C-alpha cells in the first residue's frame, strides 16, 4: 500500500461527506491507499456516519477512542497506518483534486522522507475573516525546490520566516516517522508544532513543492477560532517552549549555532504567547491538576527564558518578517513572577 491518510474527527458529521469525496478524488488507485478516520469521542453521529460510509468504501478504516484531543487521535493513526507514506488531513479543510498522487510521485521518485507543499486560507464568510484573520504568508512555501537534509530545510524555512507548523502541508515516509519517533504532543492545543519540527529536523531527504495545493478553511466554532486566549493557549505554548528548548540545546551541544538560534526564535515566541495568555487567576485555573504542568514536562529552563523575555535580553529576537512571530506587548512583570513562582512550587 502506498499511502495512509489519517483524519482526526470530533463532532464532524457535517464535514465528513465532503471530506471523503475530496480524498477519493486524489488520483490514487483504490488498493493503494487507506483513510484512517479516528473518532476522538464525538458526541454527535460522527462515528455512526463513518461506519455507514465504510460499507461502501473499503479504503475507509474507522476507529473510536475516548476523547483525548487531536494529538492523541493523530498518534493513533500513526500506530495503525499501513502505507509506505503518511499524510494527515483535517476534515473541514480542502485539497486540490489529484494533488496527493502528484506529490507521492515526487516522494517515490526522489526517495524522500518529507515533502512540503504550499497552501492558502479560505474563510466561511467575511465576519469570520475579519475576526479570525490568518496571515496568508504563513501557508506559503518560499524555499526553492531541491533535496536537502531536514536541518538545512528548517534553516531555510526559518531564515525566511516560513516555518509552517501545519501537518496537512507535508507528506512523510511512515518508516521514517516511526524510526525517528516523531509524534504529536498530546493533551494540548497546537499539538502539531512538535510533530512538524521533528519531522523536519530529523529528515535525511526533504524537498518542497511551492504550489498552494492545500486550502486551510477557517470556520466559526473550530479549535482555531475557539481557543484564541486563556488557559489552553497559555499551557500549550509553555509545553511547546519546553520541548523546542530541548532541541535548541541539542543543536548547541553539536555546535550547530545557526540552527540553535533559529529554534530559539520559536522558543522566544512561544513564551511571549504564554505570558500574554496567562490566566488572571493562575493559581485557580486548573493547571495544578494538569499532567503537562509538572516537573516531567516543564523544566527550570523556562524560568530563565521567562526572565530573559521580561528583561528584553534575548539574544535572538523574532524577526518582523515572521508572521507567526510578530512582536507582542508583554504584560507587567508581576505576571512573570506569578508564572515563575507557580512553576517553582511545582518543583519543590
C-alpha positions in Angstrom: 0.0 0.0 0.0 1.3 3.4 -1.0 -0.4 5.9 1.3 -2.2 6.1 4.7 -4.3 9.2 5.2 -5.1 10.0 8.8 -8.2 12.1 9.6 -8.9 13.0 13.3 -12.5 13.6 13.9 -14.5 15.3 16.7 -18.2 16.2 16.2 -17.5 16.5 12.5 -20.6 14.8 11.0 -21.4 17.8 8.8 -18.0 17.8 7.1 -17.4 14.1 6.6 -19.2 13.5 3.2 -17.3 16.3 1.5 -14.0 15.2 3.2 -14.4 11.7 1.9 -15.2 13.0 -1.6 -12.0 15.1 -1.6 -9.8 12.2 -0.5 -11.4 9.8 -3.0 -10.6 12.2 -5.8 -6.8 12.2 -5.4 -6.0 10.0 -8.4 -4.6 7.1 -6.3 -5.6 3.5 -7.2 -8.2 2.2 -4.8 -5.9 -0.6 -3.5 -3.0 1.8 -2.9 -4.4 4.0 -0.1 -6.4 3.9 3.1 -8.2 6.6 5.0 -7.9 6.1 8.8 -10.8 8.0 10.4 -10.1 8.3 14.2 -13.2 9.4 16.0 -12.0 11.2 19.2 -15.0 10.6 21.4 -17.5 12.6 19.4 -20.9 13.3 21.0 -22.7 13.6 17.6 -23.2 11.0 14.9 -19.6 11.2 13.6 -18.7 7.6 14.4 -22.0 6.1 13.1 -21.8 8.0 9.9 -18.2 6.8 9.3 -19.3 3.2 9.9 -22.1 3.6 7.4 -19.8 5.1 4.8 -17.3 2.3 5.4 -19.7 -0.2 4.0 -19.4 1.4 0.5 -15.7 2.4 0.7 -13.3 -0.4 1.6 -10.5 2.2 1.9 -12.1 3.6 5.0 -10.8 2.4 8.3 -12.8 3.6 11.3 -11.7 3.6 14.9 -13.1 5.1 18.0 -11.4 6.3 21.1 -12.2 8.2 24.3 -11.8 11.9 23.8 -8.1 12.7 24.1 -7.5 15.5 21.6 -6.3 15.8 18.1 -2.7 14.9 19.0 -3.7 11.6 20.5 -6.0 10.8 17.5 -3.2 11.5 15.0 -0.8 9.4 17.0 -3.4 6.6 17.0 -3.4 6.9 13.2 0.4 6.6 13.0 0.2 3.4 15.0 -2.5 1.9 12.7 -1.1 3.1 9.4 0.0 0.5 6.7 1.1 2.7 3.8 4.6 3.5 2.7 3.8 7.1 3.1 1.7 9.0 5.6 -0.5 12.1 5.2 -2.7 14.0 7.7 -5.8 15.7 6.6 -8.2 17.9 8.6 -11.9 17.1 8.0 -13.0 20.7 7.4 -10.3 21.7 5.0 -9.8 21.3 1.3 -7.2 19.9 -1.2 -6.7 20.2 -4.9 -8.0 17.3 -6.9 -5.2 14.8 -7.7 -2.7 16.7 -5.5 -1.7 13.6 -3.5 -0.9 11.5 -6.5 1.4 14.1 -7.9 3.1 14.6 -4.5 3.5 10.9 -4.0 5.2 10.6 -7.4 7.8 13.1 -6.2 8.2 11.2 -2.9 8.8 7.9 -4.6 11.0 9.2 -7.4 13.3 11.1 -5.1 13.2 8.7 -2.1 12.1 11.5 0.2 11.5 11.3 3.9 9.4 14.6 3.8 7.9 16.6 1.0 6.5 20.0 2.0 3.9 21.8 -0.2 2.1 25.1 -0.1 -1.4 26.2 0.9 -3.7 29.2 1.3 -6.5 30.4 3.6 -10.2 30.3 3.0 -13.0 31.7 5.3 -16.6 30.8 5.8 -17.6 34.4 5.4 -16.4 37.9 5.8 -17.2 38.1 9.5 -15.0 35.0 10.2 -12.3 36.5 8.0 -12.4 39.8 10.0 -12.5 38.2 13.4 -10.1 35.3 12.9 -7.8 36.5 10.2 -4.8 34.2 9.4 -1.7 35.7 7.8 -1.6 34.1 4.3 2.3 34.3 4.3 2.3 31.5 6.9 1.0 29.0 4.4 3.3 29.8 1.5 6.4 27.8 0.7 9.1 30.2 -0.3 12.1 27.9 -0.5 13.3 26.8 -3.9 12.8 23.1 -4.7 15.9 21.0 -4.1 16.7 18.0 -2.0 18.4 18.7 1.3 18.6 17.3 4.8 16.0 18.4 7.4 18.1 20.7 9.4 19.1 22.6 6.3 15.4 22.7 5.3 14.5 24.1 8.7 17.2 26.8 8.5 16.0 27.8 5.0 12.4 27.9 6.2 13.0 29.8 9.4 15.5 32.2 7.9 12.7 33.3 5.5 10.1 33.4 8.3 8.4 30.5 6.6 8.4 27.6 9.1 4.8 26.4 9.0 3.6 24.0 11.7 0.8 22.6 9.6 0.9 18.8 9.3 -1.6 18.8 6.4 1.0 20.5 4.2 3.6 17.7 4.1 3.8 14.0 3.3 6.2 11.8 5.2 7.6 8.3 4.9 5.9 6.2 7.5 9.1 4.1 8.3 11.0 7.4 8.9 8.3 8.7 11.3 8.3 5.5 13.3 12.1 5.1 13.3 12.7 8.7 14.4 9.8 8.5 16.9 8.1 11.6 15.5 4.9 12.1 17.4 2.3 14.8 18.2 2.1 16.4 21.6 -1.0 15.1 23.5 -3.3 16.9 25.8 -2.7 20.4 24.5 -3.8 22.6 21.5 -1.3 23.5 18.8 -0.1 19.9 19.1 1.1 19.8 15.5 4.1 22.2 16.2 6.2 19.4 17.8 5.4 16.9 15.0 6.3 19.3 12.2 9.5 20.4 13.9 10.8 16.9 14.5 9.6 15.6 11.1 11.7 18.5 9.6 14.8 18.3 11.7 15.2 14.5 11.6 14.7 14.0 7.9 17.7 12.9 5.8 16.0 13.8 2.5 13.5 16.7 2.3 12.1 18.8 -0.6 9.4 21.4 -1.2 6.7 21.9 -3.8 5.7 25.6 -3.8 2.3 25.2 -5.2 -0.7 26.1 -2.9 -2.4 22.7 -3.1 -3.8 22.7 0.4 -6.6 25.0 1.5 -6.9 25.9 5.2 -10.5 26.7 5.9 -11.4 28.8 8.9 -14.9 28.2 10.3 -16.6 29.6 13.4 -16.6 27.2 16.3 -13.5 25.2 15.4 -10.3 24.8 17.6 -8.7 27.6 15.7 -11.4 30.1 16.5 -12.4 28.9 20.0 -9.0 28.9 21.7 -7.7 32.3 20.9 -6.8 33.2 24.5 -6.8 31.7 28.0 -5.6 28.7 29.9 -5.3 26.2 27.0 -3.2 28.7 24.9 -1.1 29.5 28.0 -0.4 25.9 28.8 0.2 24.7 25.2 2.8 27.4 24.5 4.6 26.7 27.7 4.8 23.0 26.9 5.9 23.7 23.3 8.6 26.2 24.6 9.9 23.5 26.8 10.1 20.9 24.1 11.6 23.2 21.5 14.2 24.3 24.1 15.4 20.7 24.3 16.0 20.7 20.6 17.8 24.1 20.8 20.1 22.8 23.5 20.8 19.6 21.5 21.7 21.7 18.5 24.1 23.8 20.7 25.7 20.6 22.1 26.6 19.7 18.5 27.9 23.2 17.8 25.1 23.9 15.3 24.9 27.6 16.3 22.7 28.8 13.5 20.2 26.0 13.9 20.0 26.6 17.7 19.5 30.4 17.2 16.6 29.8 14.8 14.9 27.2 17.1 15.4 29.8 19.9 13.3 32.3 18.0 10.4 29.9 18.2 11.0 29.3 21.9 11.1 33.0 22.4 7.8 33.4 20.6 6.1 30.6 22.5 7.0 32.1 25.8 5.7 35.5 24.7 2.4 34.0 23.8 2.2 32.1 27.2 2.9 35.4 29.1 0.2 37.2 27.1 -2.3 34.3 27.6 -1.6 33.9 31.3 -5.0 33.5 33.1 -5.7 36.3 35.6 -6.2 33.8 38.4 -3.3 31.5 37.5 -3.4 29.5 40.8 -7.1 28.6 40.3 -7.0 28.0 36.6 -6.9 24.2 36.9 -3.2 23.9 35.8 -2.0 22.3 39.0 -4.0 19.2 38.1 -2.9 19.1 34.5 -0.3 16.4 33.9 1.5 18.6 31.4 2.1 21.2 34.1 4.6 19.2 36.0 8.3 18.6 36.6 8.3 15.9 33.9 7.0 18.3 31.2 8.3 21.7 32.2 11.9 22.5 33.1 13.7 25.2 35.0 15.0 26.4 31.6 11.7 28.1 31.1 12.2 30.2 34.2 15.4 31.6 32.8 13.8 32.2 29.4 10.9 34.0 31.0 13.3 36.2 32.9 15.2 37.0 29.7 11.9 37.8 27.9 10.9 40.2 30.7 14.3 41.9 30.7 14.4 42.0 26.9 17.8 40.3 26.9 17.0 37.6 24.4 20.0 37.0 22.1 17.7 36.1 19.2 14.8 38.4 18.8 11.9 37.4 16.5 12.1 38.8 13.0 9.4 41.3 12.0 9.2 39.3 8.8 7.9 36.2 10.6 4.1 36.2 10.6 3.9 33.6 13.4 6.5 35.5 15.5 5.3 39.1 15.4 6.4 41.3 18.4 3.9 41.4 21.2 3.3 43.7 24.1 4.4 42.0 27.2 2.2 42.0 30.3 3.5 43.5 33.6 6.4 41.9 35.4 4.0 40.7 38.0 2.8 38.1 35.6 6.3 36.8 35.1 6.7 36.5 38.9 3.3 34.7 39.1 4.2 32.1 36.4 7.7 31.5 37.7 6.5 31.3 41.3 3.9 28.6 40.4 6.5 26.7 38.4 8.9 26.7 41.3 6.3 25.4 43.6 5.8 22.5 41.2 9.4 21.5 41.6 9.6 21.9 45.4 
